[in-house]
Amino acid sequence: MKKVRIALAGFGTVGTGLAKIIRENEEWIKKRTGAVLIIEKVLVRDISKPRPFVPHPTTTFTTNPAELLEGNPDILVELIGGTSLAYELIKKALEKGISVVTANKALLATRGKELLSLAEEKGVGLYFEASVGGGIPIVETLKESLAGNRITSITGILNGTANYILTQMSQKEWDFSTALAEAQKRGYAEADPTLDIEGIDAAHKLAILIFLAHGVVYPFEKLRVEGITDLSLKDISFAQELGYVFKLIAQVKEKSGYLQAGVFPALLPKNHILAKVDGPYNAILLNGNAVGPIMLYGQGAGDLPTGSAVLADIISLVKNNKQVNNTGFIESPFEPAKILEPLSVVSEHYFRFSVLDKPGVLAALAGVLGEYNISIAQAIQKASPSERAVPVVFLTHRARLKDVKKAIKEIDKFDFIVNPTVHYPILP
Ligand SMILES: NC(=O)c1ccc[n+]([C@@H]2O[C@H](COP(=O)([O-])OP(=O)(O)OC[C@H]3O[C@@H](n4cnc5c(N)ncnc54)[C@H](OP(=O)(O)O)[C@@H]3O)[C@@H](O)[C@H]2O)c1
């Protein structure tokens, strides 16, 4: 039987998960591919770390990156993360004509164009199913299953850590730091959770989805990226009272060839299909002009779900070695996206003003909003005997983000404003 020799960079959560599935499903993989997958060499940082599971009796471990490709493996699987050594290894493999499978969204979002161009030039595979949505097969869905559709919108919950935190804040009324500490305890959040809670990880994944859905490159630094660190329990409970839940949303919409894209916390009506995606789960809701709406839901991280996606790519390469499909496009997948300015986004909005309880305040707020064509759909005011500032919450009809920002700037100059105004978009 044919042997497929794999060089594996990284033997942490995903690397170990992958090796376990290869072992567990060995007979099944043989049946599907007619090949046996052998992880020949593994690159790690610390060779002395105990490794209770070893991929194969013949597997050797190394800490020397230069050794990894020495034996000309059939496939390099990159699962170390980061954008420097991972980049060097992938580039070297592609240059040598070795196909690569990676889960590295940070690298693909920032240098994907360069690496995919190199893979195309060399006629080898660079596959990355696990880079978005962990075990959810969104990459292949966009590349293959929906290839005939124009994708008009993608709205996703792409970061399980942030979603777990928001779910705990909503359901258990925990504040942000308590929810984050619990996420870390359960292994959903890294010791340094910045990429997750600041929306950067979701933005990396969004940049990849944009590329796959639209065949254009949206420069990562141009994405609107807002995280959940400033979201207060107060806003979460007002939203609940009004029939909404908060989610960290990654979204791209296409309008006449222009793309509007970003990651931001938003209110979703409780009956929205994404509002029910709780805990560490991910979901991606997309609209194709032929297929209509489709939602994919599943585990966006973890050893076996992510390992499952990596293995799918390996199997795909083994089966279609001579005809790789890296991008899903034959023509010009690397052109720059035509971008709609984030400030031109139109949506309904949630505002919370912190005001002194005195006559004329509501009229003054409504007056400024009116000047910027922002009309109020619902209002609630809650007086608390213990607090100097009274929260006033408005839900508005559709308004342009640019007008919202200008109105807030003006409103925050009033002497009755105690704390800066907060606002979030509401998704229909
Ligand atoms: N974890 C998930 O659920 C998940 C989901 C989707 C995508 N991903 C992506 O998958 C990749 C791997 O994630 P992971 O969670 O498996 O990471 P991880 O648990 O931190 O494992 C990283 C592995 O890479 C090795 N490594 C790191 N830096 C190295 C260096 N400079 N030289 C040699 N070896 C090095 C580590 O070696 P030691 O074992 O010696 O420390 C470890 O084996 C990342 O790109 C991540 O974004 C992860």
Ligand as a Chemical Component Dictionary entry (heavy atoms), coordinates in Angstrom:
data_LIG
# 
_chem_comp.id                   LIG 
_chem_comp.type                 NON-POLYMER 
_chem_comp.pdbx_formal_charge   0 
_chem_comp.three_letter_code    LIG 
# 
loop_
_chem_comp_atom.comp_id 
_chem_comp_atom.atom_id 
_chem_comp_atom.alt_atom_id 
_chem_comp_atom.type_symbol 
_chem_comp_atom.charge 
_chem_comp_atom.model_Cartn_x 
_chem_comp_atom.model_Cartn_y 
_chem_comp_atom.model_Cartn_z 
_chem_comp_atom.pdbx_ordinal 
LIG N1  N1  N 0  -6.131 24.943 19.365 1  
LIG C1  C1  C 0  -7.143 24.997 18.536 2  
LIG O1  O1  O 0  -8.244 24.556 18.855 3  
LIG C2  C2  C 0  -6.979 25.588 17.163 4  
LIG C3  C3  C 0  -8.100 25.729 16.336 5  
LIG C4  C4  C 0  -7.938 26.224 15.045 6  
LIG C5  C5  C 0  -6.688 26.585 14.620 7  
LIG N2  N2  N 1  -5.625 26.475 15.464 8  
LIG C6  C6  C 0  -4.310 26.870 14.952 9  
LIG O2  O2  O 0  -3.481 25.713 14.946 10 
LIG C7  C7  C 0  -2.132 26.067 15.192 11 
LIG C8  C8  C 0  -1.615 25.274 16.376 12 
LIG O3  O3  O 0  -2.399 25.540 17.511 13 
LIG P1  P1  P 0  -2.295 24.665 18.851 14 
LIG O4  O4  O 0  -3.426 25.111 19.696 15 
LIG O5  O5  O -1 -2.147 23.232 18.536 16 
LIG O6  O6  O 0  -0.938 25.230 19.471 17 
LIG P2  P2  P 0  -0.158 24.676 20.747 18 
LIG O7  O7  O 0  -0.982 23.745 21.532 19 
LIG O8  O8  O 0  0.412  25.863 21.425 20 
LIG O9  O9  O 0  1.053  23.824 20.101 21 
LIG C9  C9  C 0  2.080  24.426 19.393 22 
LIG C10 C10 C 0  3.115  23.370 19.047 23 
LIG O10 O10 O 0  4.113  23.972 18.242 24 
LIG C11 C11 C 0  5.405  23.805 18.847 25 
LIG N3  N3  N 0  6.145  25.038 18.640 26 
LIG C12 C12 C 0  5.740  26.312 18.896 27 
LIG N4  N4  N 0  6.698  27.188 18.566 28 
LIG C13 C13 C 0  7.730  26.461 18.099 29 
LIG C14 C14 C 0  9.027  26.790 17.630 30 
LIG N5  N5  N 0  9.454  28.061 17.556 31 
LIG N6  N6  N 0  9.833  25.788 17.230 32 
LIG C15 C15 C 0  9.429  24.517 17.278 33 
LIG N7  N7  N 0  8.205  24.118 17.740 34 
LIG C16 C16 C 0  7.381  25.103 18.135 35 
LIG C17 C17 C 0  5.148  23.538 20.324 36 
LIG O11 O11 O 0  6.210  22.775 20.837 37 
LIG P3  P3  P 0  6.218  22.211 22.343 38 
LIG O12 O12 O 0  5.207  21.071 22.340 39 
LIG O13 O13 O 0  7.586  21.726 22.579 40 
LIG O14 O14 O 0  5.790  23.337 23.217 41 
LIG C18 C18 C 0  3.822  22.759 20.243 42 
LIG O15 O15 O 0  4.063  21.397 20.020 43 
LIG C19 C19 C 0  -2.145 27.587 15.390 44 
LIG O16 O16 O 0  -1.871 28.228 14.177 45 
LIG C20 C20 C 0  -3.573 27.872 15.815 46 
LIG O17 O17 O 0  -3.997 29.190 15.495 47 
LIG C21 C21 C 0  -5.739 25.984 16.713 48 
# 
loop_
_chem_comp_bond.comp_id 
_chem_comp_bond.atom_id_1 
_chem_comp_bond.atom_id_2 
_chem_comp_bond.value_order 
_chem_comp_bond.pdbx_ordinal 
LIG N1  C1  SING 1  
LIG C1  O1  DOUB 2  
LIG C1  C2  SING 3  
LIG C2  C3  SING 4  
LIG C2  C21 DOUB 5  
LIG C3  C4  DOUB 6  
LIG C4  C5  SING 7  
LIG C5  N2  DOUB 8  
LIG N2  C6  SING 9  
LIG N2  C21 SING 10 
LIG C6  O2  SING 11 
LIG C6  C20 SING 12 
LIG O2  C7  SING 13 
LIG C7  C8  SING 14 
LIG C7  C19 SING 15 
LIG C8  O3  SING 16 
LIG O3  P1  SING 17 
LIG P1  O4  DOUB 18 
LIG P1  O5  SING 19 
LIG P1  O6  SING 20 
LIG O6  P2  SING 21 
LIG P2  O7  DOUB 22 
LIG P2  O8  SING 23 
LIG P2  O9  SING 24 
LIG O9  C9  SING 25 
LIG C9  C10 SING 26 
LIG C10 O10 SING 27 
LIG C10 C18 SING 28 
LIG O10 C11 SING 29 
LIG C11 N3  SING 30 
LIG C11 C17 SING 31 
LIG N3  C12 SING 32 
LIG N3  C16 SING 33 
LIG C12 N4  DOUB 34 
LIG N4  C13 SING 35 
LIG C13 C14 SING 36 
LIG C13 C16 DOUB 37 
LIG C14 N5  SING 38 
LIG C14 N6  DOUB 39 
LIG N6  C15 SING 40 
LIG C15 N7  DOUB 41 
LIG N7  C16 SING 42 
LIG C17 O11 SING 43 
LIG C17 C18 SING 44 
LIG O11 P3  SING 45 
LIG P3  O12 DOUB 46 
LIG P3  O13 SING 47 
LIG P3  O14 SING 48 
LIG C18 O15 SING 49 
LIG C19 O16 SING 50 
LIG C19 C20 SING 51 
LIG C20 O17 SING 52 
# 
